[in-house]
Structure formats: C-alpha cells, structure tokens
Amino acid sequence: MVIRRRRRAENPTLEDMVSQTSEMVGQLLRENRTLKAENLRLTRELERVSHGWEEVRRLARSAPRRRSSGR
C-alpha cells in the first residue's frame, strides 16, 4: 500500500501538517504491526514445512530401492 499525502490547502497550517503527519504515523504503525504478525506466521510455516521436508528426505533415504529392469 502506498501512502499518499492528501492535498488539503495551498498553504496548510502547522496544525494541519501535524495532524496529517500523526495520521500517517498511525497508519504506518498499524501496517508495521500487521506485517510483523504476517512475517511471524510465515516464519513458523517455513519451519513447519522445512521439518516436513527433512522427514521426507529421511524416509526416502531409508526406503528400499527397486532394482532397475534394465530397459
């Protein structure tokens, strides 16, 4: 998401700029919190999937091999 400055007045007052900045900071903090939560979720999912792949590799190494028929 791209944050765009709203055009309110040609010469905004300091109060307007402070209010706009405060709104943008609040939005950035919310987005940051959301992204951190998503990152944590993805990290956990990666760990889970990686563990699963390790298990698949372990089982594949221990599986009996078929002899090729020589075709």
Phi and psi restraints in degrees (value plus and minus 20) as a CYANA .aco file:
   2 VAL   PHI    -122.0   -82.0
   2 VAL   PSI     111.3   151.3
   3 ILE   PHI    -112.3   -72.3
   3 ILE   PSI     104.3   144.3
   4 ARG   PHI    -134.7   -94.7
   4 ARG   PSI     122.0   162.0
   5 ARG   PHI     -94.8   -54.8
   5 ARG   PSI     116.0   156.0
   6 ARG   PHI    -103.3   -63.3
   6 ARG   PSI     115.8   155.8
   7 ARG   PHI    -107.2   -67.2
   7 ARG   PSI      90.7   130.7
   8 ARG   PHI    -124.5   -84.5
   8 ARG   PSI     -71.0   -31.0
   9 ALA   PHI    -163.4  -123.4
   9 ALA   PSI     138.1   178.1
  10 GLU   PHI     -81.5   -41.5
  10 GLU   PSI     -63.8   -23.8
  11 ASN   PHI    -146.1  -106.1
  11 ASN   PSI      62.6   102.6
  12 PRO   PHI     -85.5   -45.5
  12 PRO   PSI     129.0   169.0
  13 THR   PHI     -97.7   -57.7
  13 THR   PSI     144.8   184.8
  14 LEU   PHI     -79.1   -39.1
  14 LEU   PSI     -59.1   -19.1
  15 GLU   PHI     -82.1   -42.1
  15 GLU   PSI     -61.0   -21.0
  16 ASP   PHI     -83.1   -43.1
  16 ASP   PSI     -63.8   -23.8
  17 MET   PHI     -85.8   -45.8
  17 MET   PSI     -59.8   -19.8
  18 VAL   PHI     -84.7   -44.7
  18 VAL   PSI     -62.4   -22.4
  19 SER   PHI     -83.9   -43.9
  19 SER   PSI     -65.2   -25.2
  20 GLN   PHI     -83.6   -43.6
  20 GLN   PSI     -62.8   -22.8
  21 THR   PHI     -82.8   -42.8
  21 THR   PSI     -61.6   -21.6
  22 SER   PHI     -81.9   -41.9
  22 SER   PSI     -62.4   -22.4
  23 GLU   PHI     -82.3   -42.3
  23 GLU   PSI     -64.2   -24.2
  24 MET   PHI     -85.9   -45.9
  24 MET   PSI     -60.1   -20.1
  25 VAL   PHI     -83.3   -43.3
  25 VAL   PSI     -62.9   -22.9
  26 GLY   PHI     -80.0   -40.0
  26 GLY   PSI     -63.1   -23.1
  27 GLN   PHI     -84.9   -44.9
  27 GLN   PSI     -63.0   -23.0
  28 LEU   PHI     -82.5   -42.5
  28 LEU   PSI     -59.8   -19.8
  29 LEU   PHI     -84.5   -44.5
  29 LEU   PSI     -61.5   -21.5
  30 ARG   PHI     -83.6   -43.6
  30 ARG   PSI     -65.2   -25.2
  31 GLU   PHI     -83.5   -43.5
  31 GLU   PSI     -59.9   -19.9
  32 ASN   PHI     -82.7   -42.7
  32 ASN   PSI     -63.9   -23.9
  33 ARG   PHI     -81.8   -41.8
  33 ARG   PSI     -63.4   -23.4
  34 THR   PHI     -83.1   -43.1
  34 THR   PSI     -64.9   -24.9
  35 LEU   PHI     -86.6   -46.6
  35 LEU   PSI     -57.8   -17.8
  36 LYS   PHI     -83.5   -43.5
  36 LYS   PSI     -61.2   -21.2
  37 ALA   PHI     -84.6   -44.6
  37 ALA   PSI     -61.8   -21.8
  38 GLU   PHI     -85.2   -45.2
  38 GLU   PSI     -60.5   -20.5
  39 ASN   PHI     -82.0   -42.0
  39 ASN   PSI     -63.0   -23.0
  40 LEU   PHI     -82.9   -42.9
  40 LEU   PSI     -63.0   -23.0
  41 ARG   PHI     -81.2   -41.2
  41 ARG   PSI     -65.2   -25.2
  42 LEU   PHI     -86.8   -46.8
  42 LEU   PSI     -55.9   -15.9
  43 THR   PHI     -82.7   -42.7
  43 THR   PSI     -64.7   -24.7
  44 ARG   PHI     -84.2   -44.2
  44 ARG   PSI     -60.4   -20.4
  45 GLU   PHI     -84.6   -44.6
  45 GLU   PSI     -61.1   -21.1
  46 LEU   PHI     -81.4   -41.4
  46 LEU   PSI     -63.9   -23.9
  47 GLU   PHI     -81.0   -41.0
  47 GLU   PSI     -61.7   -21.7
  48 ARG   PHI     -84.4   -44.4
  48 ARG   PSI     -67.4   -27.4
  49 VAL   PHI     -87.2   -47.2
  49 VAL   PSI     -60.8   -20.8
  50 SER   PHI     -81.0   -41.0
  50 SER   PSI     -62.0   -22.0
  51 HIS   PHI     -81.7   -41.7
  51 HIS   PSI     -60.9   -20.9
  52 GLY   PHI     -81.8   -41.8
  52 GLY   PSI     -62.0   -22.0
  53 TRP   PHI     -86.0   -46.0
  53 TRP   PSI     -58.5   -18.5
  54 GLU   PHI     -80.7   -40.7
  54 GLU   PSI     -59.9   -19.9
  55 GLU   PHI     -85.0   -45.0
  55 GLU   PSI     -62.0   -22.0
  56 VAL   PHI     -81.6   -41.6
  56 VAL   PSI     -65.5   -25.5
  57 ARG   PHI     -81.3   -41.3
  57 ARG   PSI     -63.6   -23.6
  58 ARG   PHI     -80.9   -40.9
  58 ARG   PSI     -65.5   -25.5
  59 LEU   PHI     -86.2   -46.2
  59 LEU   PSI     -58.3   -18.3
  60 ALA   PHI     -84.7   -44.7
  60 ALA   PSI     -58.4   -18.4
  61 ARG   PHI     -87.6   -47.6
  61 ARG   PSI     -53.3   -13.3
  62 SER   PHI    -110.0   -70.0
  62 SER   PSI     -26.6    13.4
  63 ALA   PHI     -93.1   -53.1
  63 ALA   PSI     123.9   163.9
  64 PRO   PHI     -85.7   -45.7
  64 PRO   PSI     123.7   163.7
  65 ARG   PHI    -114.0   -74.0
  65 ARG   PSI     120.7   160.7
  66 ARG   PHI    -101.6   -61.6
  66 ARG   PSI     127.0   167.0
  67 ARG   PHI    -103.7   -63.7
  67 ARG   PSI     118.6   158.6
  68 SER   PHI     -92.8   -52.8
  68 SER   PSI     128.4   168.4
  69 SER   PHI    -104.0   -64.0
  69 SER   PSI     -24.2    15.8
  70 GLY   PHI      57.1    97.1
  70 GLY   PSI       6.8    46.8
